[in-house]
Amino acid sequence: MMDNKRILRERVFVMEPARYEIRCDLCGGDNITWSEYEHLIWCYDCEKDTEGTGGIFDGPIPLAATQLLGLSLDMVDLKTGQRFTPVVNKETQKLEYVLVGKIGGV
């Protein structure tokens, strides 16, 4: 991590980091979950928050290809439980997240 300032995460992907081919950068293992801090994972084996490897996020990610692979880039807001899904803005061609519902509800 570039600096020592840790910021609490507001959103996480709905799938575990190992599904995105992310591994612990310390031990190489996949016994991991999203850390409570942004840009970090928690390794159960090392018992540490760490940056992890980039997995599929190391390169361009074709949105349609992730869906074909059975991967979701949806995110959940940790405070509200709201679920967001990525869409490409047709005007700007940039990825944006839009609200699609609530985890465990509509």
C-alpha positions as CSV (number, residue, x, y, z in Angstrom):
1,M,0.0,0.0,0.0
2,M,1.4,3.4,-1.0
3,D,0.6,5.1,2.3
4,N,-0.3,3.9,5.8
5,K,-3.7,5.7,5.8
6,R,-6.4,3.0,5.8
7,I,-9.9,4.0,4.7
8,L,-12.9,1.9,5.6
9,R,-14.5,0.3,2.7
10,E,-18.0,1.4,1.7
11,R,-18.7,-1.2,-0.9
12,V,-17.6,-4.7,-1.8
13,F,-18.0,-6.9,-4.8
14,V,-20.7,-9.5,-4.3
15,M,-18.3,-12.3,-5.1
16,E,-15.2,-13.3,-3.0
17,P,-11.8,-12.1,-4.2
18,A,-10.6,-15.6,-5.2
19,R,-13.4,-15.7,-7.9
20,Y,-11.6,-12.8,-9.6
21,E,-8.3,-14.8,-9.4
22,I,-7.0,-12.5,-6.6
23,R,-4.5,-14.2,-4.3
24,C,-2.6,-13.2,-1.1
25,D,0.6,-11.5,-2.2
26,L,2.3,-12.7,0.9
27,C,1.6,-16.5,0.8
28,G,0.0,-17.0,-2.6
29,G,-3.0,-18.5,-1.0
30,D,-6.7,-18.0,-1.8
31,N,-8.1,-18.4,1.7
32,I,-9.0,-14.7,1.5
33,T,-11.9,-12.3,1.8
34,W,-12.4,-8.5,1.2
35,S,-10.8,-6.5,3.9
36,E,-12.7,-3.9,5.8
37,Y,-10.3,-1.4,4.3
38,E,-10.3,-0.1,0.7
39,H,-7.9,-1.7,-1.8
40,L,-7.0,-4.6,0.6
41,I,-7.9,-8.2,1.2
42,W,-7.8,-10.2,4.4
43,C,-5.8,-13.4,4.3
44,Y,-7.0,-15.9,6.9
45,D,-3.7,-17.9,6.7
46,C,-1.4,-14.9,7.2
47,E,-4.0,-13.2,9.5
48,K,-3.2,-9.8,7.8
49,D,-4.8,-7.2,5.6
50,T,-2.7,-7.0,2.4
51,E,-2.9,-5.7,-1.1
52,G,-3.2,-9.1,-2.7
53,T,-2.5,-9.7,-6.4
54,G,-4.5,-7.9,-9.1
55,G,-6.2,-11.0,-10.5
56,I,-8.4,-10.1,-13.5
57,F,-8.3,-6.4,-12.4
58,D,-4.6,-6.2,-13.7
59,G,-5.9,-5.6,-17.2
60,P,-8.8,-4.4,-19.2
61,I,-12.0,-6.1,-18.2
62,P,-14.6,-6.7,-21.0
63,L,-17.9,-6.4,-19.1
64,A,-19.7,-8.9,-21.4
65,A,-16.8,-11.4,-21.0
66,T,-17.1,-11.4,-17.2
67,Q,-20.7,-12.3,-17.5
68,L,-19.9,-15.1,-19.9
69,L,-17.5,-16.5,-17.3
70,G,-20.1,-16.4,-14.6
71,L,-18.5,-13.5,-12.8
72,S,-20.4,-10.5,-11.3
73,L,-19.0,-7.1,-11.0
74,D,-22.0,-6.0,-8.9
75,M,-21.2,-4.3,-5.6
76,V,-23.0,-4.0,-2.3
77,D,-23.1,-1.0,-0.1
78,L,-22.0,-2.2,3.4
79,K,-24.2,0.3,5.3
80,T,-27.4,0.2,3.3
81,G,-27.3,-3.3,1.7
82,Q,-28.1,-1.7,-1.6
83,R,-26.8,-3.6,-4.7
84,F,-25.2,-1.8,-7.6
85,T,-24.5,-3.1,-11.1
86,P,-22.0,-1.8,-13.6
87,V,-23.2,-0.3,-16.9
88,V,-21.4,1.5,-19.7
89,N,-22.5,5.1,-20.2
90,K,-23.3,5.3,-23.9
91,E,-22.2,8.9,-24.1
92,T,-19.0,8.8,-22.2
93,Q,-18.1,5.1,-22.7
94,K,-17.2,5.0,-19.0
95,L,-18.3,2.4,-16.5
96,E,-20.9,3.6,-13.9
97,Y,-22.6,1.8,-11.1
98,V,-26.4,2.0,-10.9
99,L,-28.7,0.9,-8.1
100,V,-30.6,-2.3,-8.8
101,G,-32.1,-3.2,-5.5
102,K,-31.2,-4.4,-2.0
103,I,-29.5,-7.6,-0.9
104,G,-32.2,-9.8,0.6
105,G,-35.0,-7.7,-0.8
106,V,-36.3,-5.7,-3.7
